[in-house]
Amino acid sequence: MRLANVHLPVLVVAATTAGTALAQTRAPESVVVPQVERREVRAPSYPSRDFAVGLFGGTYSTQNFGASGVAGVRLGYHITEDFFVDGTLAQTKVTDEAFRQVLPGGVFTSRTQTLRYYAVSAGWNVLTGEAFFGRRTAKAFQSYVLAGIGSTDFAGQRKQTLHVGMGLRVLFNDRFAVQFDARDHLFPLDILGKKQNTHNLEFTTGLTVYF
């Protein structure tokens, strides 16, 4: 028992020394640092398509003088996905034929008068979604409300005009859309001998191109 107790510490020290030497032998001499070449990444550029230009046509109903065809151009700018501004220029021919059946000579100096207007609007896309055409075709659409100010030139009178309206825009792709508008143009007239504020409804359809 004494002999075993004497040689046991020596064996433990020897085993520890051997393990340390083996660990030092297996340790890597150097650490490999990977060399990765950094690539230059270019972000893709997508067109904004914020500007829009279009043609439209439809019906303009002049209070007291009936409805007639109207045509015009539209230029717009989409500030964000929700808000936009646009400017319109349009004209129509107004007739006093109904008055000529009662009053000799009618109201105008000639049977027809040109009504021309320009307007600037601010709009808000209140609802967006998809319109389905059949079972497999769907197109993006936007419904909106708008209001603005402009000027109307009619029968020798130029009147400041306010308008309010609503519409629907169907986008076939990122460049083309069909637009349906309904607007009420409000301006004063005194052609019939009494000044009155008139409501003139306009319903149009147009093609819009984005760029």
LUMTI-122364 format. One line per 4 residues: number of its first residue (from 1); for each residue z, y negated, x negated of C-alpha. Coordinates in Angstrom, 1 decimal. Layout:
<rs>
NUM = Z/Y/X ~ ...;
</rs>
This chain:
<rs>
1 = 0.0/0.0/0.0 ~ 0.8/-2.4/-2.8 ~ -2.5/-1.6/-4.6 ~ -4.5/-2.4/-1.3;
5 = -2.7/-5.7/-0.9 ~ -3.4/-6.7/-4.4 ~ -7.2/-6.1/-4.3 ~ -7.9/-7.4/-0.7;
9 = -8.0/-11.1/-1.5 ~ -10.3/-10.4/-4.4 ~ -12.7/-8.6/-2.1 ~ -12.6/-11.4/0.5;
13 = -13.4/-14.0/-2.2 ~ -16.2/-11.9/-3.5 ~ -17.8/-11.5/-0.1 ~ -17.5/-15.2/0.7;
17 = -19.1/-16.1/-2.6 ~ -22.0/-13.7/-2.0 ~ -22.6/-15.1/1.5 ~ -22.7/-18.7/0.3;
21 = -25.2/-17.7/-2.4 ~ -27.4/-16.0/0.1 ~ -27.3/-19.0/2.5 ~ -28.2/-21.3/-0.3;
25 = -31.1/-19.0/-1.2 ~ -32.5/-19.0/2.3 ~ -32.1/-22.8/2.9 ~ -35.5/-24.6/2.9;
29 = -36.2/-26.6/-0.1 ~ -37.8/-29.5/1.9 ~ -38.3/-30.6/5.5 ~ -41.9/-30.8/6.8;
33 = -42.6/-34.2/8.4 ~ -45.6/-33.9/10.8 ~ -48.3/-36.5/10.2 ~ -49.9/-37.4/13.6;
37 = -52.8/-39.8/13.6 ~ -52.3/-42.4/16.3 ~ -55.3/-42.9/18.6 ~ -56.4/-46.2/20.0;
41 = -56.3/-46.0/23.8 ~ -58.3/-48.4/25.9 ~ -57.2/-49.0/29.5 ~ -60.0/-48.5/32.0;
45 = -61.4/-51.7/33.6 ~ -61.9/-51.6/37.4 ~ -63.7/-54.4/39.3 ~ -61.4/-56.4/41.5;
49 = -63.8/-57.0/44.4 ~ -61.8/-60.0/45.5 ~ -64.7/-62.2/46.6 ~ -66.8/-61.5/49.7;
53 = -69.9/-63.0/51.2 ~ -71.6/-62.1/54.4 ~ -73.8/-62.9/57.4 ~ -72.8/-62.7/61.0;
57 = -74.2/-63.2/64.5 ~ -73.1/-63.0/68.0 ~ -72.3/-65.2/71.1 ~ -70.8/-68.6/71.2;
61 = -69.5/-69.8/74.6 ~ -69.5/-73.6/74.9 ~ -67.1/-74.8/77.6 ~ -69.1/-76.2/80.6;
65 = -72.4/-75.2/79.1 ~ -72.4/-71.4/79.0 ~ -73.0/-68.9/76.2 ~ -75.8/-68.8/73.6;
69 = -76.5/-66.9/70.4 ~ -74.8/-68.0/67.2 ~ -75.5/-67.1/63.5 ~ -73.8/-68.1/60.3;
73 = -72.6/-67.2/56.8 ~ -69.1/-66.4/55.5 ~ -67.5/-66.7/52.1 ~ -64.1/-65.2/51.5;
77 = -61.5/-64.6/48.8 ~ -58.7/-61.9/49.1 ~ -55.6/-63.3/47.4 ~ -53.6/-60.0/47.8;
81 = -54.1/-56.9/49.8 ~ -52.4/-58.6/52.8 ~ -53.7/-62.2/52.7 ~ -57.1/-63.8/52.4;
85 = -58.9/-67.1/53.0 ~ -62.5/-67.6/54.1 ~ -65.0/-70.3/55.0 ~ -67.7/-70.1/57.6;
89 = -70.7/-72.2/58.5 ~ -72.6/-71.5/61.7 ~ -74.8/-73.0/64.4 ~ -76.0/-72.4/67.9;
93 = -78.3/-74.0/70.5 ~ -76.6/-75.3/73.7 ~ -78.6/-76.1/76.9 ~ -77.7/-78.2/79.9;
97 = -80.1/-76.4/82.2 ~ -77.4/-75.7/84.7 ~ -76.8/-79.5/85.0 ~ -80.5/-80.3/85.3;
101 = -80.6/-78.3/88.6 ~ -78.2/-80.9/90.1 ~ -78.6/-84.1/88.0 ~ -82.1/-85.5/87.3;
105 = -82.5/-85.7/83.6 ~ -79.5/-83.5/82.9 ~ -76.7/-84.4/80.5 ~ -78.4/-84.3/77.1;
109 = -81.3/-86.4/75.9 ~ -83.2/-83.1/75.6 ~ -82.8/-79.7/77.2 ~ -81.1/-78.3/74.1;
113 = -78.7/-79.6/71.5 ~ -77.6/-78.0/68.2 ~ -73.9/-77.2/67.8 ~ -73.0/-76.8/64.2;
117 = -69.6/-76.1/62.8 ~ -67.8/-75.3/59.5 ~ -64.3/-73.9/59.3 ~ -61.7/-72.8/56.7;
121 = -59.3/-70.0/57.7 ~ -56.2/-68.3/56.4 ~ -55.9/-64.6/57.4 ~ -53.3/-61.8/57.4;
125 = -54.2/-58.1/57.4 ~ -51.6/-56.9/59.9 ~ -52.6/-53.3/60.1 ~ -54.6/-51.0/57.8;
129 = -55.6/-47.4/58.3 ~ -58.6/-45.2/58.8 ~ -61.3/-45.1/61.5 ~ -62.7/-41.7/62.2;
133 = -66.4/-41.2/63.0 ~ -66.7/-37.6/64.1 ~ -64.5/-34.8/62.8 ~ -65.2/-35.1/59.1;
137 = -65.9/-38.8/58.4 ~ -63.2/-41.4/58.0 ~ -63.5/-45.0/56.8 ~ -60.8/-47.5/55.8;
141 = -60.3/-50.3/58.2 ~ -58.2/-53.5/58.4 ~ -57.2/-55.4/61.5 ~ -56.3/-59.1/61.0;
145 = -55.3/-62.4/62.6 ~ -56.4/-65.8/61.3 ~ -56.2/-69.5/62.0 ~ -57.7/-72.6/60.5;
149 = -59.3/-76.0/60.7 ~ -62.8/-77.4/60.5 ~ -65.3/-79.7/62.1 ~ -67.8/-79.4/64.9;
153 = -71.0/-81.5/65.2 ~ -72.3/-81.4/68.8 ~ -74.4/-83.9/70.9 ~ -73.9/-86.7/68.5;
157 = -70.2/-86.3/68.2 ~ -68.3/-84.9/65.3 ~ -64.9/-83.5/66.2 ~ -62.1/-82.0/64.2;
161 = -61.7/-78.4/65.3 ~ -58.8/-75.9/65.2 ~ -59.4/-72.3/65.7 ~ -57.4/-69.0/66.1;
165 = -58.7/-65.5/66.2 ~ -58.5/-61.9/65.3 ~ -60.8/-59.2/64.0 ~ -61.5/-55.8/62.6;
169 = -63.0/-54.9/59.3 ~ -64.4/-51.4/58.6 ~ -65.1/-50.7/54.9 ~ -67.8/-48.1/54.2;
173 = -67.0/-48.2/50.4 ~ -65.7/-50.7/47.9 ~ -68.7/-53.0/48.3 ~ -69.8/-53.1/51.9;
177 = -68.0/-53.6/55.2 ~ -68.8/-54.4/58.8 ~ -66.7/-57.2/60.4 ~ -66.0/-57.9/64.1;
181 = -64.5/-61.3/64.9 ~ -63.2/-63.0/68.0 ~ -62.3/-66.7/67.7 ~ -61.4/-69.6/70.0;
185 = -62.6/-73.0/68.7 ~ -60.6/-75.9/70.1 ~ -62.0/-79.5/70.0 ~ -62.2/-82.5/72.4;
189 = -65.4/-83.6/74.1 ~ -66.2/-86.5/76.4 ~ -69.8/-85.8/77.2 ~ -69.2/-85.5/81.0;
193 = -67.5/-88.9/81.2 ~ -64.0/-87.6/80.8 ~ -62.4/-86.6/77.5 ~ -61.1/-83.1/77.6;
197 = -59.9/-80.5/75.1 ~ -62.3/-77.6/75.2 ~ -61.9/-73.9/74.4 ~ -65.0/-72.3/73.0;
201 = -65.0/-68.6/72.5 ~ -67.0/-66.9/69.8 ~ -67.6/-63.1/69.4 ~ -69.5/-62.0/66.3;
205 = -70.4/-59.0/64.2 ~ -71.4/-59.2/60.5 ~ -72.1/-57.5/57.3 ~ -69.9/-58.3/54.3;
209 = -70.5/-57.6/50.6 ~ -67.7/-57.6/48.0 ~ -68.1/-58.5/44.4;
</rs>
